[in-house]
Amino acid sequence: MLASRATRPVIISGVLLCLLFLLVLSPYSPAPDHITLPNLSTTLGRTPPIPNIVHYVILKKDADSVLHLKFEHFLSIYASLMYFKPTAIYIHTDHNASAVEEAAATGSKWTRIILNLPGVKANEVVSPTHANGTLISKVEHKSDFVRIDELYRTGGVYMDLDVLPLRDIKPLRNAGYRAVVGRQLHGRINNGIMLAQKEAALIYLMQREGPIIFNGGWETHSIKLITPIAERLVRIPNEVLIMDEVAFSPTAWTSNSFDALFAPHNETAVPWPAPQINDVEEEDPIERWESRNTRSKKWEMDFSATYLLHAYKARGHEAPGFEGVTVPYVLKRDSNYALAAWPVVRHALDHGVISEEDDEI
């Protein structure tokens, strides 16, 4: 027994020497030249593009409401036609077919023009009245529910009527995500602009959860709901892409932001066709960067990183000199909104859709 214990250190030492000998004699195996990674496009599958269908919602404020659209609404819808070339533009409304036909024939100037634009279709919907046992009294809240239902049903691009498209959003539709949304001031997700595939999970969860938590609060069932859902789903590949504020909401509903966007400067108009920071169309990235100071006025905003301009209003605030968006207002080119809308107005003028004398708001 004692002898056995005495030989153990000798045996262990011998084993260690053998291992060391093998390590010294073994040829060095360098790391491989490359590591084979899984093909993510194959593993995750190719997500089809978001449908090129545009959705708007306009509902009655009361039983006597007539279908009335403004020039600012025309700019949004016409810009959608001009930049997106969608397969269809739907105006979801609770005005019945006869009311829509009457508005298209005898309504205000912009109502008639919009309803007769090619590709624009009115879709009659039922305006919700209750959710979670609570009366839905505000038309904005009714719109919140309708937009989700219609986006879930067909997929596409939903925009509020005060959103001005600045360029094609095909890169976002083709980005490989089932839903694309964007942040607004203070970092929350804005439900006034949503891109989604038919039956996308984000829209499904909004449709399912919204009526359950509705309590009449201004944002309870909308912004306060979509923000945590979208952020939670980002972790799932190809599910949700969240854009930063500049992409969809470079301005906000504060008085200072409203003035910066809409207030005319009552000075010499930004000349045209002289260069203007948002008119520059260089495809070369180096040239575009070097042209960053192409401003005729110091107050010009650079919308290079903006796809859709959500032109918020400041409730109860009036911008100095601003009386509303009209054709002459845009043609003056002395406000940031006018400069952003200028290409749309110019296109509509060139194609005889509107005239320079159209001064109706």
RONURO-643887 format. One record per residue: residue in one letter; x, y, z of N, C-alpha, C, O in turn. Coordinates in steps of 0.2 Angstrom, whole numbers, plus 2048, in hexadecimal, padded with zeros to 3 digits. Layout:
<rs>
aXYZXYZXYZXYZ/...
</rs>
This chain:
<rs>
m8047FA80080080080080480680080380B7FC/l80A80680580E80C80581280D7FE8138127FC/a8148077FB8188077F581380A7EF81680E7EB/s80D8087F080880A7EA8088127EB8088157E6/r8078147F180681C7F280D81F7EF80D8257ED/a81281C7F181981F7EF81A8207E781D8247E5/t81781B7E481881B7DC8138207D98148217D3/r80E8227DC8098277D980C82D7D680B82F7D0/p8108317DA8148377D78188357D18188397CC/v81B82F7D181F82D7CB81B82C7C581C82E7BF/i8158297C68118277C080E82E7BD80E82F7B7/i80C8327C28098397C080E83D7BC80C8407B7/s81483D7BE8198417BB81B83E7B481C8427AF/g81A8377B481B8347AD8168367A88178377A2/v8108367AA80A8387A680B83F7A480A84079E/l80D8447A880E84B7A681384B7A181384F79C/l8198487A281E84879D81C84679681E848791/c81884079681683E79081184378C812844786/l80D84679080984B78D80D85178A80B853785/l81285378E81685878C81A85678581A85A781/f81C85078582084E77F81B84E77981D850774/l81584C77A81084B77480F85377280E85476C/l80E85777680D85E77481286177081186576B/v81886077281E86276F81F85F768820863763/l81D85976781E85676181885775C819856756/s81285975F80C85975B80D860756810865758/p80C85F75080C86574B80786A74D802869750/y80987074C80587674E7FF877749800876743/s7F987774B7F38787477F187F7477EE88174C/p7F28837427F088A7427E988B7417E5886740/a7E68917437DF8927437DD89273B7E1893737/p7D789073A7D588F7337D58967307D489B733/d7D68967297D689D7257CF8A17267CF8A7726/h7CA89D7267C48A07277BF89C72B7C089672C/i7BA89F72E7B589B7327AE89B72E7AC8A072C/t7AC89572D7A589572979F89772E79E893733/l79C89C72C79689E73079089C72D79089B727/p78A89B73078489972D78289F7297838A572A/n77F89D72377C8A271F7758A47227708A1722/l7768AB7247708AD72876A8AE7237648AD725/s76B8B071D7658B17187628AA71775C8AA716/t7668A571776289E71775F89C71D75A89971D/t76389D72376089B72975A89F72B75589C72D/l75A8A672A7548A972C74F8AA7277498AB728/g7508A872174C8A971B74B8B071974D8B571C/r7498B17137488B87107418BA71173C8B870F/t7418C071573B8C37167398C771073D8CC70E/p7338C670E7308CA70872F8D170972F8D370F/p7308D670472F8DD7057288DE7087238DB708/i7288E470C7218E670E71D8E97087208EC704/p7178E77087138E97027138F17017138F5705/n7138F36FA7138FA6F870C8FC6F870A8FF6F3/i7098FC6FD7028FE6FE702904703705903709/v6FF90A7026FF90F7076F891070A6F290F707/h6F89117106F19117146F19187186F691B71B/y6EB91B7176E992171B6E392071E6DF91C71C/v6E19237246DB9237276D892A7286DB92E72B/i6D192B7266CE9317286C792F72A6C392C726/l6C59307306BF92E7336BA9347356BD93A736/k6B49337366AF9397386B193B73F6B1937743/k6B19417406B19447476AA94374A6AA943750/d6A594474669E94374969A94174369C94073D/a69394074468F93D73F68E94273968C940734/d68F94873A68E94D73569494F73169495372C/s69994C7326A094D72F69F94B72869C946726/v6A29507246A394E71C6AA94D71B6AF94F71F/l6AC9497166B39477146B694D7116B495070C/h6BB9507156BE9567136C69557146C8953719/l6CA95670E6D195570E6D495C70C6D1960709/k6DA95D70F6DE96370E6E496370A6E595D707/f6E79687086ED9687046F29657076F6961703/e6F396570D6F99617116F795A7106FC95670F/h6F19587106F095170E6F194F7076F4949706/f6F09537036F19526FC6F99516FB6FB94D6F7/l6FD9556FE7049556FE70794E70070B94B6FD/s70494B70570694570870493F70370893B701/i6FE93F7006FB93A6FC6FF93A6F57019356F2/y6FF9416F37039416EC70A93F6ED70D93C6E8/a70D9416F271493F6F37159386F371A9356F1/s7109346F671092D6F671092A6EF7149256EE/l70B92D6EB70B92B6E471292C6E07149286DD/m7149326E271A9346DE7209306E072492E6DB/y72292F6E672892C6E97279246E972C9216E7/f7219226EB72191B6ED71E9176E77209116E6/k71A91A6E27179166DD7139106E071590B6DD/p70F9116E470C90B6E87079086E370490B6DE/t7059026E57008FE6E16F99016E36F59006DF/a6F89046E96F29076EB6F390B6F16F890A6F5/i6EF9106F16EF9156F76E79146FA6E39166F6/y6E79127006E09117036DF9177086E391870C/i6D991A7076D791F70C6D191B7106CC91A70D/h6D39197166CE91571A6C991A71D6CC91E721/t6C391971C6BE91E71F6B791B7216B591671E/d6B491E7256AD91C7276A89207236A291F725/h6AA92471F6A592771A6A39227156A791E712/n69D92171469A91C70F69C91E70869E923706/a69B91970369C91A6FC6999206F969C9246F5/s6939216FB68F9276F869292D6FA6939326F6/a69492E70169793470369E9357006A093B6FF/v6A29306FF6A89306FB6A79336F46AB9376F2/e6A39306F16A19326EA69F9396EA6A193D6E5/e69B93B6EE6999426EF69F9476F06A094C6ED/a6A39456F56A99496F66AE94A6F06B194F6EF/a6AF9446ED6B39446E76B09486E16B494B6DD/a6AA94A6E16A794E6DC6A69556DE6A69596DA/t6A49566E46A295D6E66A595F6EC6A49656EF/g6AA95C6EF6AE95E6F56B29636F46B29666EF/s6B69656F96BB96A6F86C09686F36C19636F1/k6C496D6F16C996C6EB6CE9666ED6CE9626E8/w6D19666F26D59616F46D295A6F56D59556F3/t6CC95A6F76C89546F86C79516F16C894B6F0/r6C59556ED6C39536E66CA9506E26CA94B6DF/i6CF9546E36D59526E06D894C6E26DA9476DF/i6D894B6E96DB9456EC6D793F6EA6DA93A6E8/l6D093F6EB6CC9396EA6CC9376E26CA9326E1/n6CE93C6DE6CE93A6D76D69396D46D79386CE/l6DA9386D96E19366D76E192F6D56DE92B6D8/p6E592D6D06E69266CE6E99226D46EE9246D7/g6E691C6D56E89186DA6E69196E16E79156E5/v6E291F6E26DF9206E96D891D6E96D491E6E5/k6D79196EE6D19166EF6CE9176F66D29166FB/a6C89186F76C59196FD6C29127006BF90F6FC/n6C49107066C290A7086BE90B70F6C090E714/e6B790970E6B390A7146B49057196B58FF718/v6B590871F6B69047256B190672B6AD90B72A/v6B09027306AC9037356B090673B6B590373D/s6AE90C73D6B29107426B090D7496AB90C74B/p6B590B74D6B49077536B190C7586B2912758/t6AD90A75D6AA90E7626AC90D7696AC91176D/h6AE90676A6B09047716B69007716B78FC76C/a6BA9007766BF8FB7776C08FA77F6C08FF782/n6C18F47816C28F37886BC8F678C6BD8F8792/g6B68F57896B08F878D6B08FF78D6AC902791/t6B590378A6B590A78A6B390E7846B590B77E/l6AF9137846AE91777E6B491A77B6B891D77E/i6B49197746BA91C7706B792376E6B4923769/s6B89287716B592F7706B993376B6B7937767/k6C093276B6C49367676C59337606C792D75F/v6C493675A6C59347546CC9317536CD92D74F/e6D19347566D89327556D992B7586DD927755/h6D692975D6D69237606D391E75C6D591875B/k6CD9207596CA91B7546CE91A74E6CF91474C/s6D291F74C6D791E7466DC9197486DF915744/d6DF91A74E6E49157516E290E7506E690A74E/f6DC90C7516DA9057506D99037496DA8FE747/v6D69087456D590673E6DB90573A6DC900736/r6E090973C6E69097386EA9027396ED8FF735/i6E99007406EC8F97416E88F373E6EC8EF73B/d6E28F473E6DE8EF73A6DF8EE7336E08E9730/e6E08F47306E18F47286E88F27276E98EE722/l6ED8F472B6F48F272A6F58EB72B6F98E7727/y6F18E87306F28E17316EF8DD72B6F18D7729/r6E98DF7286E68DC7236E98DB71D6E98D671A/t6ED8E071B6F08E07146F88E27146FB8E070F/g6FA8E571A7018E771A7028ED7166FD8EF712/g7088F07167098F671270C8FC71770F8FA71C/v70A90271570D90871870890C71B70490F717/y70790D72170291272470691872670B918728/m70291E7247059247266FF9297286F9928725/d70092D72D6FB93272E6FB937728700937724/l6F693B7286F59407226FA9467236FA94971E/d6FD94772870294C72970994A72870E94D72A/v70A94472571094172371294371C70E941718/l71894671B71A948714720943712725944715/p71E93F70D72493B70B72993F707727943703/l72F93E70973594170573993D70073C9406FC/r73893770073B9336FB73892C6FC73492A700/d73A9276F77389216F773A91D6FD73F91D700/i73591970073791570673890D704738909708/k73990C6FD73A9056FB7409026FF7408FC701/p74690570074B90270474990070B74B8FB70E/l74490370E74190171573C8FB71473C8F6718/r7388FB70E7348F670D7388EF70B7358EA70D/n73D8F07087418EA7067478E970B74B8E5709/a7478EC71174C8EB71674C8E47197518E271C/g7478E07187478D971B7448D97217458D4725/y7408DE72373C8DE72A7358DD7287328DF723/r7318DA72D72A8D972D7278E072F7218E172D/a72A8E47327278EA73472D8EF7357328EE738/v72B8F67337308FB73472C901737727903735/v72F90373D72C90974073190E74273790D741/g73091474573591974773391C74D72D91D74F/r73891F75073892375773692A75573792D750/q73392D75A73193475A734937760739934764/l73393D76173694176773593D76E73093A76F/h73A93D77273B93977873B93277773B92E77C/g73C92F77173E92877073992376F73A91D76E/r73392577072D92076F72C91F76772E923763/i72991976672791875F72191B75D71C91C761/n72191E75771B92275571791E75071991A74C/n71091D75270C91974E70891D74870491A745/g70B92374770892774170C92573A70A927735/i71192073B71491E73571691673771A91573C/m71491273371590B73471590772E711908729/l71B90372D71B8FF72771B8F872971F8F672E/a7178F37267168ED7297148E87237108EA71F/q7168E27247138DD72070C8DB72270A8DC728/k7098D771E7028D57207038D07267078CC726/e6FF8D172B6FF8CD7317068CD7357078C8738/a7098D27347108D373870E8D273F7098D4742/a7138CF7437128CE74A7118D574E70D8D5752/l7158DA74C7148E075070D8E374F70A8E5754/i70A8E27497038E57486FE8E074B6F98E374E/y7008DA74B6FB8D574E6FB8D67566F58D7759/l7008D87597008D97606FD8E07626FA8E0767/m6FE8E475D6FA8EB75E6F38EA75E6EF8ED762/q6F18E67596EA8E57586E78E175E6E18E2760/r6EB8DC7616E88D87666E88DC76D6E38DB771/e6EE8DF76E6EE8E27756EB8E97756E98EB77B/g6EA8ED7706E88F47706E18F47736E08F8778/p6DC8F07716D58F07736D58EE77B6D08F077E/i6DA8EA77D6DA8E87846DC8ED7896D98ED78E/i6E18F17876E38F678C6E08FD78B6E290178F/f6DC8FE7866D99057846D690778A6D290478D/n6D790E78C6D49117926D29187906D091C795/g6D391A78A6D19217886D79257896D792B787/g6DD92378B6E392778C6E59287856E4925780/w6E992E7846EB93077D6F092B77A6EF92B774/e6F492877E6F992477A6F991D77D6FD91977B/t6F591B7826F59157856F590F7806F990A781/h6F190F77B6F09097776F490A7706F490676C/s6F89107706FB91176970391276B70690C76B/i70591776C70C91876D70F915773715912772/k70C91577870E91177E70E90A77E711906781/l70A90777970A90077870E8FE7727128F9773/i70F90276D7138FF76771A90076971E8FC766/t71C90476D72390576F7268FF77272B8FC770/p7238FC7787268F677B7258F077672A8EC777/i7208F077271F8EA76E7258EA7697288E5768/a7268F076572B8F07607328EF7637368EB760/e7338F276973A8F176C73B8E976E7418E776D/r7368E67707378DF7727388DB76C73C8D676C/l7348DC7667358D876073B8D975C73D8D5758/v73F8DE75E7458E075A74A8DA75B74E8D8756/r74A8D676074E8D176174D8CB75D7528C775C/i7478CB75A7468C57557488C774E7468CC74C/p74C8C374B74F8C57447498C773F7448C373F/n74A8CC73C7468CE73673F8D073873A8D1734/e73E8D173F7378D37417358DA7417318DC73E/v7398DE7457388E574573E8E97447438E8747/l73E8EF7407438F37407418FA74273C8FC740/i7458FD74774390374A74890974774E908748/m74590E74474991374174991974674591974B/d74F91D74675092274B74B928749747928744/e74B92D74D74693374D747936746742938743/v74D93774474E93B73D74A93873774993B733/a74A93173774792E73174093073073E93172A/f73C93073573593173473293873872D93B736/s73593A73D73393F74273994474373B945749/p73C94773E74194C74073F952743743956746/t73895474373695974773095674C72F95074C/a72E95A75072995875572395D756723962752/w71F95C75C71996075D71B966762716969764/t72196776372296D76772297376372297375D/s72197976772097F76372698175F726983759/n72C98076273298275F73397E758735980753/s73297775973297375372D97474E72F974748/f72797675072297874B72497E74772497E741/d72798374B72998974872F98874372F98B73D/a73398474573998274073797F73A73A980735/l73297B73A72F97873472B97C73072C97C72A/f72697F73372198372F72198A72E71F98D729/a72498D73372499573372899872D72E99672C/p72599C72972899F72472D9A572772C9A772C/h7329A67237389AA7257379B172273B9B6724/n7329B271E7309B971B7379BC7197389C271A/e73A9B97157409BC7127419B970B73C9B6708/t7469BB7077479B87007469B170074A9AD704/a7429AE6FC7419A76FB7489A36FA74C9A66F7/v74899D6FC74E9996FA74E9986F27499966F0/p75399A6EF75299B6E77529946E475498F6E7/w74E9936DF74E98D6DB74F98F6D474C9946D1/p75398B6D07569856D175D9856D57619806D4/a75E98A6D876598A6DC7659856E17609826E3/p76B9826E276C97C6E776997E6EE7699836F0/q7659796F07639796F77649726FA76496D6F7/i76597270176896C704765966702768961702/n75E96670275A96070175995F6F975695A6F8/d75B9636F575A9626EE76095F6EB76095C6E5/v76695E6EF76C95B6EC76B9546EB7689516F0/e76C9516E576A94B6E37719466E27709416DE/e7779486E477C9446E377C93D6E577993C6EB/e77E9386E177D9316E278492F6E678492A6E9/d7899336E47909326E77909346EF78F93A6F0/p79192F6F37919316FA7969366FC79593B701/i79C9366F97A193B6FB79F9426F979F9476FC/e79C9436F37999496F079494C6F57939526F6/r78F9476F778A9496FB78C94C701789951704/w79194970479394B70B79795270A79695770E/e79A95370479E95A70379995F70179B965701/s79395D6FF78E9626FE789964704784967703/r78B96270A78796370F78596A71178096B715/n78996E70F78897571178597970B78597F70B/t78297670777E97970177797C704772979703/r77898170877298470B77298C70877798F708/s76C98D70676B99470476999970A76A99F70B/k76699570F76499971576699471B76798E71B/k76899872176B99472776599072A76798B72E/w75F99272975A98E72C75798872975398472C/e75A98672375898072075A97A723760979726/m75597572475696F72775996A72275796A71C/d75D96572476096071F75C95A72175C957726/f75795871C75395271D75694C719753947717/s75D94C71876094671575F93F71875E93A714/a75E93F71E75D939722756937723754933727/t75193B72074A93B72274693871C74793A716/y74393271D73F92F718738932717735934712/l73593371D72E93571E72E93B72373093A729/l72B94172172B94672672494772971F949726/h72494573071E94573371D94D73672194F73B/a71995173271995873471495973970E95B738/y71695873F712959745710961746714965744/k70A96274970896874B709969752709964756/a70996F75470A97175C70397375E70197975C/r6FF96F7626F89717636F89787676FC97976C/g6F497C7656F39827686F89887676F898D76A/h6FD98676270298B76170298D759700989755/e70399375870399675170A99875070C99C753/a70C99674A71399874871299F74570D9A0741/p7179A37467169AA7437169AA73C71B9A7738/g7119AD7397109AE73270E9A772E70D9A8728/f70C9A273270A99C72F70299B72F70099C735/e6FF99B7296F899B7296F59947276EF993727/g6FA9907256F89897226FC98771C6FF98C719/v6FB98171A6FF97F7146FB97F70E6F597D70D/t6FD9837096FA9857036FF9846FD7059846FF/v6FD9846F77029846F270698B6F270C98A6F1/p7039916F37089976F370D9966F97129996F8/y70B9946FE70F99370471598F70271B990704/v7149896FF71A9856FD71E9886F87249886F8/l71B98C6F371E98F6ED7239956F07289966EC/k7219986F672699D6F872C99A6FA73199E6FB/r72D9946FC7339916FE73799570373D996703/d73399770973799A70E73599771573599A71A/s73499171573398D71B736986719736984714/n73798271F73A97B71E73597771B736972717/y72F97771D72997371A72897471372897070F/a72997B71172897C70A72D97A70672C977700/l73397A70873997770573896F70473A96C6FF/a73696C70973596570972F96370473095E701/a72A9677047249657007259686F87229666F4/w72A96C6F772B96F6F172C96A6EB72896B6E6/p7309656EB7309606E672995D6E472895B6DE/v72595C6E971E9596E871A95E6E571795C6E0/v71A9646E77169696E471896A6DD71496B6D8/r71F96B6DC72296C6D571F9666D071E9676CA/h7209606D271D95A6CE71695B6CD71495A6C7/a71295D6D270B95D6D07099636CC7059636C8/l70D9686CC70C96E6C770E96C6C070B96E6BC/d7149696C07169676B97119626B67119626B0/h70E95E6BA7099596B770295C6B76FD9586B5/g7019626B86FA9656B76F59636BD6EF9646BC/v6F89606C26F395E6C76F09636CB6EB9636CE/i6F59686CD6F396E6D06F59746CD6F99746C8/s6F397A6CF6F69816CC6F89856D16F79846D7/e6FC98A6CF70098F6D46FA9936D86FC9956DD/e6F59946D56EF9986D86EB9946DD6E79976E1/d6EC98E6DE6E998A6E36EB98C6EA6F098A6ED/d6E79906EE6E89936F46E49906FA6E49936FF/e6E098B6F86DC9886FD6E09837026E497F700/i6DF9847086E398070D6E097970D6E3975711/
</rs>
